């Protein structure tokens, strides 16, 4: 039996679907009771729990052959770093308490660094804490998600603007589809390595200007690409309604990306194949048109 955390999210959902398609027994961990019936209809056992509850998490992980874990970044809490440490302690404690033999963790480029990467610092602590439990850890360090387009979809549709939190919109970066990352996670659980490993999970390379062109085509309008100056990142994020600590953490993440701190440095790499055009078209089609 495999346990998948974050099953209502994109990567967790894709991971669970991949395991079920392979005929594996799956238990999903969800936050909302409404999701239980949906997963039961797909053939999975479902548990509703808070990932900060070590005892509940231990109970859910007991008897598992492998577990998929992630670290939700909560943009609303007063102290994002302290909150992530609570989640890390609960996850590592539950893995140790339940005697889980192997874990696949969704991580990020830059997770080898202990400072200077914003919310990725939490993933550094999660990787390190899991390795200390004695379980075999496969850390999937992803690049950019293609689905990040959702964050700018409304402003692009309403105002014809594609904002970029970088000095240039013309630097290629690996951008992977979450469905592909979930498939990699499922395979890592079904065919685990014999020892800890870090896998760089990288999608096709695209510039932000290219992605803006793809989004504009899907929306049926030309988008103006606007790189924002670094000194405006944090205030711009606050203007969207983010609390100051979350805005500061994200601005630090963008600075880390600019400085190459999120570059792949794993033991091996996997290239993902879903084209960004496919992902963006699906996101635009699924979005509700504002009235």
Secondary structure, DSSP 4 states (H G I P E B T S, - for coil): -EEEE-TTSHHHHHHHHHHHHTT--EEEEESSTHHHHHHHHTT-EEEE--TT-HHHHHHHHTT-SEEEE-----SSSS-HHHHHHHHHHHHHHHHHHHT-SEEEEEEETTTT-SSSSTTHHHHHHHHHHHHTTT-EEEEEEE-EEGGGGHHHHHHHHHH-EEEESSS-S---EEEE-HHHHHHHHHHHHHT--SS-EEEEEE-EEE-HHHHHHHHHHHHTS--EEEEPPGGGHHHHHHHTT--HHHHHHHHHHHHHHHTTTTS--SSEEEE----HHHHHHHHHHHSPPP-
